[in-house]
Amino acid sequence: MEIRRATPEDLPQLVELENCCFPDPWSQKSLRSTMTEEDSYFAVAIIDGKIVGYINTTYVLDEMNLNRICVLPQYRKMGAAGSLMEGMFAHARQQGLAQIFLEVRLSNLEAQRVYQRFGFKVVGERKGFYQNPPENGLVMTAQVANE
Ligand SMILES: CC(C)(COP(=O)(O)OP(=O)(O)OC[C@H]1O[C@@H](n2cnc3c(N)ncnc32)[C@H](O)[C@@H]1OP(=O)(O)O)[C@@H](O)C(=O)NCCC(=O)NCCS
């Protein structure tokens, strides 16, 4: 498996991933505008030449927000999300960031387990944070261990 920074040429495949993995997929326009922001870390996981997952984060000052992470269903439980998270933490350390935040659906236990593995802890709950279907969101955060 290879992890590399995403490029605009990847956008059509990222739209496919979004449509496959989320009930509220991001459009190509939203993906492109996040990808081209200076303060963002956007990376893809590749197996046998195919993009099988991606991670999309943005940051302000020393706080990063993990906006999206997903892996195609047939490539899950192979460590792709874990490798993408490692890439995100390495980038956050390089940039001297202090903390990473994310929101996750209350029912999304699979994602919560991945986040917990990387030291994320629940710090709050946002009522009705998600639409389609409506659901509360958990707010989780992890410290970035800078030497
Ligand atoms: C959440 C999500 C990104 C996880 O992706 P993934 O690539 O399956 O994650 P990983 O493979 O790193 O870890 C998943 C599990 O597989 C296990 N695993 C990792 N490598 C493995 C391997 N080689 N063999 C067996 N199991 C393995 C992990 O230990 C983990 O187990 P756990 O759930 O008991 O903790 C994926 O389920 C997904 O895309 N979901 C839909 C989108 C979503 O909800 N995104 C989060 C909100 S933005």
Ligand as a Chemical Component Dictionary entry (heavy atoms), coordinates in Angstrom:
data_LIG
# 
_chem_comp.id                   LIG 
_chem_comp.type                 NON-POLYMER 
_chem_comp.pdbx_formal_charge   0 
_chem_comp.three_letter_code    LIG 
# 
loop_
_chem_comp_atom.comp_id 
_chem_comp_atom.atom_id 
_chem_comp_atom.alt_atom_id 
_chem_comp_atom.type_symbol 
_chem_comp_atom.charge 
_chem_comp_atom.model_Cartn_x 
_chem_comp_atom.model_Cartn_y 
_chem_comp_atom.model_Cartn_z 
_chem_comp_atom.pdbx_ordinal 
LIG C1  C1  C 0 -13.892 4.018  9.133  1  
LIG C2  C2  C 0 -13.080 3.501  7.959  2  
LIG C3  C3  C 0 -12.393 4.685  7.273  3  
LIG C4  C4  C 0 -12.024 2.487  8.451  4  
LIG O1  O1  O 0 -11.217 2.087  7.345  5  
LIG P1  P1  P 0 -10.314 0.746  7.346  6  
LIG O2  O2  O 0 -9.312  0.907  6.263  7  
LIG O3  O3  O 0 -11.160 -0.440 7.355  8  
LIG O4  O4  O 0 -9.578  0.892  8.782  9  
LIG P2  P2  P 0 -8.358  -0.020 9.294  10 
LIG O5  O5  O 0 -8.172  -1.177 8.378  11 
LIG O6  O6  O 0 -7.183  0.846  9.558  12 
LIG O7  O7  O 0 -8.928  -0.503 10.699 13 
LIG C5  C5  C 0 -10.172 -1.195 10.758 14 
LIG C6  C6  C 0 -10.026 -2.505 11.523 15 
LIG O8  O8  O 0 -9.283  -3.444 10.754 16 
LIG C7  C7  C 0 -8.224  -3.988 11.541 17 
LIG N1  N1  N 0 -7.108  -4.312 10.635 18 
LIG C8  C8  C 0 -6.204  -3.442 10.112 19 
LIG N2  N2  N 0 -5.321  -4.124 9.337  20 
LIG C9  C9  C 0 -5.707  -5.419 9.368  21 
LIG C10 C10 C 0 -5.209  -6.578 8.748  22 
LIG N3  N3  N 0 -4.137  -6.547 7.952  23 
LIG N4  N4  N 0 -5.871  -7.742 8.981  24 
LIG C11 C11 C 0 -6.947  -7.782 9.787  25 
LIG N5  N5  N 0 -7.481  -6.697 10.413 26 
LIG C12 C12 C 0 -6.862  -5.540 10.181 27 
LIG C13 C13 C 0 -7.899  -2.873 12.501 28 
LIG O9  O9  O 0 -7.205  -3.332 13.642 29 
LIG C14 C14 C 0 -9.275  -2.382 12.841 30 
LIG O10 O10 O 0 -9.904  -3.241 13.776 31 
LIG P3  P3  P 0 -10.951 -2.711 14.850 32 
LIG O11 O11 O 0 -12.094 -2.152 14.085 33 
LIG O12 O12 O 0 -11.320 -3.914 15.620 34 
LIG O13 O13 O 0 -10.208 -1.689 15.637 35 
LIG C15 C15 C 0 -14.010 2.780  6.930  36 
LIG O14 O14 O 0 -14.795 1.836  7.628  37 
LIG C16 C16 C 0 -14.926 3.688  6.134  38 
LIG O15 O15 O 0 -14.549 4.194  5.071  39 
LIG N6  N6  N 0 -16.178 3.912  6.601  40 
LIG C17 C17 C 0 -17.131 4.736  5.884  41 
LIG C18 C18 C 0 -16.740 6.185  5.907  42 
LIG C19 C19 C 0 -16.699 6.727  7.316  43 
LIG O16 O16 O 0 -17.559 6.434  8.132  44 
LIG N7  N7  N 0 -15.679 7.573  7.599  45 
LIG C20 C20 C 0 -15.514 8.168  8.926  46 
LIG C21 C21 C 0 -16.280 9.433  9.091  47 
LIG S1  S1  S 0 -15.631 10.775 8.101  48 
# 
loop_
_chem_comp_bond.comp_id 
_chem_comp_bond.atom_id_1 
_chem_comp_bond.atom_id_2 
_chem_comp_bond.value_order 
_chem_comp_bond.pdbx_ordinal 
LIG C1  C2  SING 1  
LIG C2  C3  SING 2  
LIG C2  C4  SING 3  
LIG C2  C15 SING 4  
LIG C4  O1  SING 5  
LIG O1  P1  SING 6  
LIG P1  O2  DOUB 7  
LIG P1  O3  SING 8  
LIG P1  O4  SING 9  
LIG O4  P2  SING 10 
LIG P2  O5  DOUB 11 
LIG P2  O6  SING 12 
LIG P2  O7  SING 13 
LIG O7  C5  SING 14 
LIG C5  C6  SING 15 
LIG C6  O8  SING 16 
LIG C6  C14 SING 17 
LIG O8  C7  SING 18 
LIG C7  N1  SING 19 
LIG C7  C13 SING 20 
LIG N1  C8  SING 21 
LIG N1  C12 SING 22 
LIG C8  N2  DOUB 23 
LIG N2  C9  SING 24 
LIG C9  C10 SING 25 
LIG C9  C12 DOUB 26 
LIG C10 N3  SING 27 
LIG C10 N4  DOUB 28 
LIG N4  C11 SING 29 
LIG C11 N5  DOUB 30 
LIG N5  C12 SING 31 
LIG C13 O9  SING 32 
LIG C13 C14 SING 33 
LIG C14 O10 SING 34 
LIG O10 P3  SING 35 
LIG P3  O11 DOUB 36 
LIG P3  O12 SING 37 
LIG P3  O13 SING 38 
LIG C15 O14 SING 39 
LIG C15 C16 SING 40 
LIG C16 O15 DOUB 41 
LIG C16 N6  SING 42 
LIG N6  C17 SING 43 
LIG C17 C18 SING 44 
LIG C18 C19 SING 45 
LIG C19 O16 DOUB 46 
LIG C19 N7  SING 47 
LIG N7  C20 SING 48 
LIG C20 C21 SING 49 
LIG C21 S1  SING 50 
# 
